[in-house]
Amino acid sequence: MITTDEKVYRYFIQPQLDKINNTLVGYELLMKYYTPEGWRPPVHSLIFLQKFLRTHLLQP
């Protein structure tokens, strides 16, 4: 059983589908942690993603 004092992380693999051709085009790996409300994405990963997008994708 998972208690609220523990930070338990889990990876979820989500397929990426092309609905037009009904084919699998890739996968997405999602990291989430357990809360009393269910599995949620870690807040620090969202902050990291914002910084990454600003520094790596917006360069000329």
SULKA-V859802 format. One record per pair of residues at least 24 apart in sequence whose C-alpha atoms are under 6 Angstrom apart, sorted by sequence separation. I is the first residue (numbers start at 1). J is the second residue. D is the distance in whole Angstrom. If there is no record, write none. Layout:
BEGIN
I&J&D ; I&J&D
END
This chain:
BEGIN
9&33&4 ; 8&33&5 ; 8&34&6
END
